[in-house]
Amino acid sequence: MTELTPLQNLWLAETIRLREEYAGPLDDLEANRLARTAGGDLPRRIQRRASWLAERDGLTAALQHWLQGARLALVLLTILAILSGAGLAFAALGQTPVNVFWALGSLLGLNLILLLSWALGLVFAGEQGAALGRLWLWLSEKLARDAKAAQLAPALLLMLQRRKLNRWALGALVNGLWFMAMLSALVLLLMLMATRRYGFVWETTLLSADTFIHVTQALGYLPSLLGFNVPSVEMIRASGDGALDIESARQAWATWLVGVLVVCGLLPRLLLALVCFWRWNRGKAALRLDLNLPGYAQLRERLMPSSERLGVSDPEPAQLHRVESQVGELPSEGALLVAIELDDQRPWPPALPKHVSNAGILDSRESRHKILEQLSRFPPARLAIACDPRRSPDRGSLALIAELARSAAETRVWLLQAPPGEALDADRLGDWHAALEQLGLRFADCAPFNWLESGHD
C-alpha cells in the first residue's frame, strides 16, 4: 500500500465519505475487517478503511497524479509571476528620462492594490486569493489527467474550510507568488541600472515642489534605516526641472527607488508568505476527522462493533477487482490448504505433503471469520484454495476467495475434479475460469501439492 502523509490520509477519508454520501455505500466488508484487525481508535480505523478502499478503487493513484499536477501548476504560476515581475521592471524604466513616481507606480501600484484587497478579505470575509486559488486548483486537475482526481479537490476544500485553513494555504500561495514577482522585478531593475545610464525626474502640473519633497522623504524613511540613500532636498528640487547630469544624483535616485521597492514591495510579501505558511503548518498538524459528520458516525458500529457480525449486505459491485497481496508488512511462511463449501460426498482432506497444513472446510460464517482473522495475523507464504466447480461462481464465493488471496503471499485456486461417474458442466467451468482471470488468480485442475511444498509449479 502506498505510504501517505497524515494530511493525505485525512484527505482520502474525506473523499471516501463524500463519495459514499452522494453515490451510496461502497463494498467495504474486507476494508472494515482489515481496519478492525489493525486496531487503534475510531479515527485511525476510519483512515485505515479509507486508505484500503482508495487503493482498491484507484483514488490513491489519482491523489498522486493530482499532487504531480499541483506541483506542475505551481511551477507554471511561478514562471508567470517571474515574467510579470520582469515586465513591471521594463515598464518602470521604459521612459527616458525616468519619471520616478511613475516608475514607482508601475512597480508597486498593482501589488499594493491587491495586497490591500487580500488584507480586507482576510479580515472581513475570511476568503482571499480566491481567483488565483481557483486557477491553481483548475490547473492541478487539468494537469493530473486523471478523471478520478476531480473527486479530490472538493474533499480537500471542505476539510480545510472546517478549520479555516483555506485562508492560510491560499495566503501562502498568493503572497509567495507576489514575492517572486517583486524579486524578479528587483533583479531586473538592478541589471538594467547596472548596464544602462538613467536620469531621474519628477513632473507635476497641480502639486507643488514641497509636496514631492515630503513624499520622497516619507517613502525613503524606512529604506534609509536599512542603509538605502535618500536624495537631498536640493537634489529633489533640481530634479523637478530636468534630469540632473550628476553621478551622485543618479545613484541617489536609483538607490531610493530600489529601497522603496524592497521595503514596500518585497519584504511585506515575504513576511506575509512566511506567516501564512507558519499558520498553515500549525493548522495542518491540528487537523482531525470530524466524527460528528453522518458519514463517520455511521462507521462506528462497523469498525468498533459491540458484537461481530458476518454476512453480505452490500450491493453487488459492477466488476470484480483484481487481487493484490496485502501481506507486505508482515512476515509470511509455510503452506496452507483450505476448501470452500464442499459436500459430504467428497473425502477431505486429501493426503498432504509433510510441510503443508490443512485449514479445513469453510462452510459457515464462524469458520470464515476465524480463518480470515488468523491469516491477517499469520499470513502463509503459499495458499491453495480448493473449490467445487460444480457450484456456480457466485459473488459470495468469489469475494471470500479474494479475501483469502489477499492474506497470502502467493495463491493458487484448485478446481476439483468431478466425482467418479459425473461430468463437469463446461459453461460453468468457463465461468469459473473467467471470474478467476478477472481476479488475477492462477488456477489448476489438479492438486497443486508440488507448488505448496516447494514453491515451484
N, C-alpha and C positions, 0 to 999 in steps of 0.2 A: 504494500500500500504506500502511496506517495507520502513523503514526510511533509507536513504542513505546519505553518506557524499558528500560534493561538488565535490571531485575528482571522486567519483563513479558515480555521475550524469553526469559529463562531459564524463566519460569513456563509459557509456551506450549510450549517444548521439552519440559519435564517432562510436560505434559498430553498431548502427542502421543506421548511414549514410553509412558505408561501406557495410552493408548488402543490403541496397536499391541500392547502386551503382552497385553491382555485380548481384543481383537477381531481381531487379526491385522494383517499389513502393509497399509498404505494404498497407493493408486495414486500413486506418487511419482516416476515417471520424469522428468517435467518439473521437479519441485521439486529433484531431485538434480542435473539438468543446470544449472539456474539457480544452485544453490549452488556447483557446481564453477566455473562461469563467474565468479561473484563473487570467488572466491579466498579467501585467508586460511587460518588454521589450522583444525584439525578442529572445535573448539568453535564457531568463527564460522560454519563451513559447516553444522553441525547446527542452529544457531539460524536461519540463513537458510532452510534447508529447512523447519523447523518454522513459521516465520512465513508462508511461502508456503502451506503446507498449511492452516494455521489460517485464513488469509484466504479460501482457496478453500472450506473446509468450514464457515465461519461462526463459528469459535471466536474470532476476533479481535473480531467484533461482540459475541459473548457475553461476552468479557472486559470490554469497555467497559460492557455492561449490568450485569455483576457489580460493577464498580467504582462505578457510579452507585448500585446498591443498597446497597453497603457504606457509601458516604458518607451515604445517607439513613438507614441503620440507625444509624450513629454519631450523627447529629443526633437521632434519636428517643431513643437511650440517654442522650445529654447532657441532653435535656429531662427525662427521667425522673430523672436524677441531681439536676438543679436543683430539681425538685419535691420529691424526697426530702429534700434539704437544708433546704428551706423547712419541710417537715413536722417535721424534727428541732428547728428553732428554735421553732416553735409549741409543740411538746411540752415543751421545756425551760422556757418561760416561761408555761406554762399554769396554774400554781398561783399562789395569792395567799395569803400571801407566797411568794416563790420559795425553795425548798429548794436551796441552792447545789450540794450534792453530787448531789442527784437530777437537777438540770439538767445538771450536768457529765456524769453517766452517760448521760443522754438524748442529749447532743450527741456524745460520744466513745465510748460503750460498744461499739456495733456496729462502728464504724470500727476501733477498736483490736483487737477480736477478729479481724476479717477481715484486718487488717494483719499480725497475728501468724501467722495461718494462711497468708497469702501468703508471708511470710518463711520459715516452716518448709518449705513446699512448694518454694521456690526452693533451699533448702539441701539437703534430703534427697531430694526426688522429682524436682526439675528441671522439674516441670509445675505451674503455678499459674494461678489465674483461669480454670480450665477451663470452669466453668459459664457464666460471663459470656462467655468466648470462643466457646463453642458457641452461645450465644444470639445473639451478633453474626453469626457465620457463617450461622446459620439465617435470621436476618432478612435478611442480604445476599442469600442465594439466593432467598428469597421475593419480595423487592422487586425483584430483577433481572427476574423474569417472562420468563425465557429457559430453556428446557429444557436447552440445551447448557451453561448455566452450572453445572449440577450436576457436570460433569466437572472443573471448575477448582479447587474447594476442596480435594479430596483431593490433587491435584498440588501445590498450594501448601503444604499441611501437611507432606507428605513431604519436599519440598525444604527447608523451613525446619528440620525435625527433624534433618536430617543435620548441620547446623551449630549445632544447639541454639539457634536464633533464636526459636523459639516463645515461650520464657520471657520474652524481652525485648519482643517485639511485644505479647504479652498483658499483660506488666507495665506497659508504657506505657499500654495501654488501661485496665486496671483502676485504676491509680493516677491516671491523668488524669481518669477519671470520678469517683473519690472526691474528688479535688481540687475538681472542680466542685461536688460535693455540699457539701463543707465551706465553700467560698467562698459558696455560696448561703445556707447556714446563718449564716455570719458577717454577710453583708449584711443579712439579715432580722433577725438579732439586734440589730444596730446600729439598724435602722429602728424596731423595737419599743421599744428602750430610749430612743430619741430622742423618741418620741411618747407614751410612757406612763411612769408612775412605778411603779417596782417596789421592794418591800422584800425583803431577803435574810435568811434564817435557816439554821441547821443544826440538825438534830434527831438524837438517838440514845437508845437505851434501854440498850445494852450497853457502849458505849465512853465514855471519859472526855473531858472538855473538852481536856485536854492532847494527846490523840491527834489531835483535829481541828486544834488549833493547829499541830502538827508537819506534818500532811499538807498543810494550807493553805500553810504557808511553803515546804514542799518543792516543791509544784506551782507556786508562784509564783516560784521562784528564777530559772529561765531566762527567763520573761517579764519579770522585773524588770530583767534585763540589757539588754532591748530597750526599756525605758522604761515598762513597764506597772506600775501601782501594786499593792501587796500590802497587804491590811488589817493594821492593827497588832494586837498581842496583845490589847489591851483591846477593840478592835472585834470580834475573833473571839469572845472570851469573852462579850461582851454580846449578840452575835447568837444565842447559844445559848438565850437566854431569850425572844427575840422580835425582830421586825424593828425595827431602830433607825430612828427618825424623824429622822435627821440626814443632811443632804445629803452631807457628806464620806464617811459610811459607805456610803451607797448607791452613790456614784461609785467608791469603793474596791473594793467587791464586784463592781460591773459591769465595771470595768477588769480586775480579776483574772480574771473569767470569760472575757472576750474574749481576754485574753492567753494563758490556758491553751488555749483553742480554737485560737488561731493557732499556738502553739508545738507543741502535741501533736497537733493535727488537720490543720491546713492545710499547714504547712511540710514535715512529713515526706512527705506525699503529693506535694507539688510537687517536692521534691528526688528522690524515687524515680522519679517520672514522667520527669524530665529525665535521670536516669542510665540508665533503661531505654531511653529514646529515643536517647540517645547510643550505647549498646551496639547497639541495633537498626541505626542508620545505619552504624556501623562494620562490623558483621557483614554487612549487606546489600551494602556495597561490596566485600566479600571473597568473595561468593558465586560459585561456579564450577560448571560441569557436572561430574558425577562420571562420567568416561569409562570407568570400570571396570564400570559397570552394563551388563548384557547388551544392553539396547536401544540404547545408544550405541555399544558395541563393534562391533555388527553393521553399523553405518553407515560404519565406517572405510573398507572396501574400495569402498563405493559412492560415497563423497564424496571420497576421496583415493585413487583406484584406481592400482594399479601398471600396469594396462593398461585402456584404454577398451573397454567392451562396449556394443553396441546390441541392442535387441530388446524384445519384450513378454514379461514374466514374471510380471505381477501378475494377480490375478483381475479379472474384468470388473466395473466399478462398477455400482451399482444404477441410476444415472441419469447422464446427461451433465451436466457443469457448464457454465453459461453462460460465454462467453469475454469477458474484460475485458482491454483492452490493458495491458501491463506496461512500457511504454516511457517513462513519465513522467519518469524520472530521466535519460534520455539524449536528445540532440537527434536528431530524425528528419527525413529529407529524401529526395527522389527517389521514383520509382515503379518497381515490380518486378513481373514476371510469372513465375510458377512453375507447373509442371504436375506432377501426381501420377499415376504408373504409366499412361502412355499406350502403346498398342500401336504397332507399326511401320507399320500401315496409315494412320495419320493423319499428315499432313505437319506438322512442327513445327520451329521456331516460326513463327507467322504474321507477316505484315508488321506491325512495331510502329512507333508514333509515335517521333519523334526522341528524346524525353527519357525513354523507358520502357526499362528494362533487362530482359534475359532471363536467368533463373536456371536454365534448362534443365528437364529432367525428373527428378524424384526417383523412382528405381526401384531403389535399393539402400540398404543401411544406411549405407554410406560417404557417399553423396550427401546423405542426410537429415541425418546428423551434421554434415557440412560446412556446409550452408546454415543449420542452426539455430545453430551456433556463430558464423557470420558475422552473422546477424540479431541475435544477442544483443549484438554489439558495434556494429553499424551498422544500426539499425532503419530501415526505409523509412517514409516518410510514407503511402504508399498501396501496398497489396499485393493483387494479383489471383491467386487460386489456381484453376487450370483442372483440372477433374475430368471423368472419363468416366462419365456416369450409367448406362451400360450395366452397369457393375460395381455390386455391392451396396455400400451404405454401411457397410462393416464397422468394427469397433472400431478397428483399426489406422489406417485412413484418417482416420476422424473425430478420433482422438487427434492425428495429425500435423497435420491442418487446424487444430485448436485451438491446438497449439503454435506453428504459423506465425502464426496470427492474433494471438496474444498478443505476438508480437515486432514488430508493426507498429502504427502509429498508427491506421490505418483498413484494413479488409479487405473484399474482395468475393470471393465464390466464383462462378466461371464454370462452369456446367454445359453442357458442349459438346453441340452437335447431333450426331445420329447421322450416319454417313457416308451418301452417296447410295445409295439402294436399301434402306436399313434403317430400322426404326422403333424408337423408344424404348418400353420397357415402362412403361405408365402407373403400375402399382403400385410398381415400383422407383423411378421418378421421384418418386412421392409419398413414398416412404421417405426419399429424399434431402431433399426439402423439409421433412419433419417433423424430421429429425435436425438440419438446419441451423437451423431455427427454434428448436429446443431449445438449441442452442449460442448463439443470439442473433446469428447472422451473416446478413448480407444476401447474396442470390444473384441471378444473372441467367442467362437462357438465350442471351443474345447477348454478343458481345465488349465488355467494359467499357473500351474504349480511350479514349473521351472522358473518363471519370472518372479513368483513370490519368494522362492527360496534364494535365488542368486541375483535377481535384478536384471537378468538378461532374458530376452524372448527366445 
